[in-house]
Every structure is written in structure tokens, then in C-alpha cells.
Amino acid sequence: MHANGSGLARLHPWSMRVTSGAGPLSILLVDDERRLRQTIARSLSARGYHVDDVETCRDAIEAASTGRYDLMLLDVNLPDATGWDALRELASRVHAVPTVMLSAVPPSARRVREFRPLGVLHKPFPIDALLRFVRKVEEGGTGPRHVTDHEGE
């Protein structure tokens, strides 16, 4: 259940971690592919991160507008709009959330320059590539970086 009571994002019961300090990183996962969402959510949750997931642009905007996420993993092609549309709408509502774009098709350089995501991961991608971005956010390094291949494979 969302902090705002909307019920859009699903809190996974396996996403708890015992930490000292600020607690687990809170991640919003946005993708319309259910199996991919489940796989990513389970993998991140097993590593101690708090993961909520939604599958549409509209739900992503509503969830991210709460301001409670440290990182957003955002699919480019969603059923009701694009991930770029979500970023455009969110820019007028809340502080910037570090975002990693997920896409089966490489985005145009113009889009990457315009929205300056933390990174772009091309599907399918190894979980280690995603974890590098998660760790970067944990360490406070959220500057844009475009990944065009599967580094470290």
C-alpha cells in the first residue's frame, strides 16, 4: 500500500532489511512486463532494498509524486504513455528522482540529453548492471551516465 493510501504500488513482503542508519533504499520499479517486474523486484528485495512496482505511466507519476523514492527504474515503453512522458510530468511536480531507463530499443541521444537519466539499461540486462546503478545511488553519486552495453559481462 502506498504511503498516500492509493494502493497503486505493491509493497513486497520480502523487501525488509535490518540496517543501521537511514534504512533501505526505496525503489520504484515501473514496467508493464509482469515477469520482468517480479524478477527485478525479488532480486532487489533479496538484497535488502524496499521495492514498490507499478505498470503504467499514470501509476508511475502518482507513486513518484509522493517523493518517497530514492531511485526509479522506468521502462521507456508503457501501455498508456512513455517513460519520457512520466519524467516530463514529474519534473513539474517533485524533486528529481535518480532514474534508470529500461528499454529493449536504445533511446535517441536527444532523449537522453533532454532527460539526463542516471543511466539506460538495454533489455535484457544482467542484474549486476542494474546493481551498479543502485549502489551508485546508495553512495550518493547520481550524475547522469548512459550505458550502451552490458559492462562487466
Buried (B, 14 or more C-beta within 10 A) or exposed (E): EBEEEEEBBBBBEEBBBEEEEEEBBBBBBBBBBEEBBBEBBBBBBEBBBBBBBBBBBBBBBBBBBBEBBBBBBBBBBBEEBBBBBBBBBBEEEBEEBBBBBBBEEEBEEEBBEEBBBBBBBBEEBEEEBBBBBBEBBBEEEBEBBBBEEEEEE
